[in-house]
């Protein structure tokens, strides 16, 4: 029983100090940050484009009448 407990503690120690998969988590966080920034930028760009096209449309409409 004691040897099984010792093996469990040793495996748990290796699991805690293992850095395997750490790069994947870091890449996922960077991708999430980039996606968040792109979403915010595209929403701002979309609002600006909508405003520009609204101005163009109203200018054209007033020119035609």
Legacy VTK file of the C-alpha trace (Angstrom):
# vtk DataFile Version 3.0
C-alpha trace
ASCII
DATASET POLYDATA
POINTS 65 float
0.000 0.000 0.000
2.821 2.374 0.850
4.509 1.782 -2.508
1.264 2.627 -4.326
0.981 5.846 -2.363
4.603 6.658 -3.145
4.008 6.021 -6.847
0.904 8.230 -6.778
2.805 11.056 -5.085
5.654 10.708 -7.594
3.274 10.782 -10.564
1.390 13.738 -9.096
4.682 15.585 -8.607
5.636 14.941 -12.254
2.166 16.059 -13.401
2.351 19.315 -11.423
5.819 20.218 -12.689
5.277 19.143 -16.273
5.420 21.957 -18.813
4.043 19.834 -21.623
1.197 21.603 -23.407
2.099 25.001 -22.013
2.906 26.382 -25.470
-0.511 25.352 -26.749
-2.226 27.307 -23.986
-0.087 30.365 -24.681
-0.872 30.213 -28.395
-4.579 29.868 -27.633
-4.464 32.960 -25.404
-2.648 34.975 -28.079
-5.165 33.891 -30.722
-8.059 34.843 -28.429
-6.501 38.266 -27.815
-5.976 38.864 -31.533
-9.546 37.775 -32.296
-10.889 40.133 -29.635
-8.843 43.031 -31.020
-9.916 42.276 -34.585
-13.564 42.155 -33.556
-13.317 45.511 -31.797
-11.475 47.076 -34.746
-13.960 45.753 -37.295
-16.900 47.055 -35.292
-15.323 50.516 -35.221
-14.489 50.315 -38.916
-18.028 49.178 -39.688
-19.516 52.136 -37.847
-17.219 54.511 -39.709
-18.072 52.993 -43.079
-21.784 53.106 -42.310
-21.497 56.787 -41.448
-19.520 57.517 -44.625
-22.016 55.731 -46.871
-24.908 57.481 -45.140
-23.275 60.844 -45.864
-22.648 59.876 -49.489
-26.223 58.706 -49.880
-27.697 61.884 -48.428
-25.397 64.038 -50.576
-26.394 62.158 -53.724
-30.074 62.334 -52.813
-29.922 66.082 -52.256
-27.992 66.586 -55.508
-30.586 64.709 -57.539
-33.569 66.642 -56.235
LINES 1 66
65 0 1 2 3 4 5 6 7 8 9 10 11 12 13 14 15 16 17 18 19 20 21 22 23 24 25 26 27 28 29 30 31 32 33 34 35 36 37 38 39 40 41 42 43 44 45 46 47 48 49 50 51 52 53 54 55 56 57 58 59 60 61 62 63 64
